[in-house]
Amino acid sequence: MARLGKITEITSQVGFFIGSFAHRLREVEVGTKPLPTALFTHPSQAMLPPLFIEAWSYCSALSTVEQVDNWCRTYSIELSKSIYAGKAELLDIARTQVRGFESS
């Protein structure tokens, strides 16, 4: 998609994925939807470490912003308002995760 210059679609889809996957992880974390027990040798392994979801969301959003910058340089894609807006949405996701760290 990056080679085709569809950076705004990438940022939009990644933002949606981060939100959806974080929601799924929270369901697992509070026990509303258990993880498959076949994945673990001991039940305690099914627990997520404290702030794992926030850390994962933060890192995923920032690494996507960095990758977008790399693609724009590599494929000579001009940064448009929509690309800046997509990056801003991802940075906002990362920023809101930092609030989770601060309140813990």
Secondary structure by P-SEA (a helix, b strand, c coil): cccccaaaaaaaaaaaaaaaaaaaaaaaaaccccccccccccccccccccaaaaaaaaaaaaaaaaaaaaaaaaacccccaaaaaaaaaaaaaaaaaaaaaaac
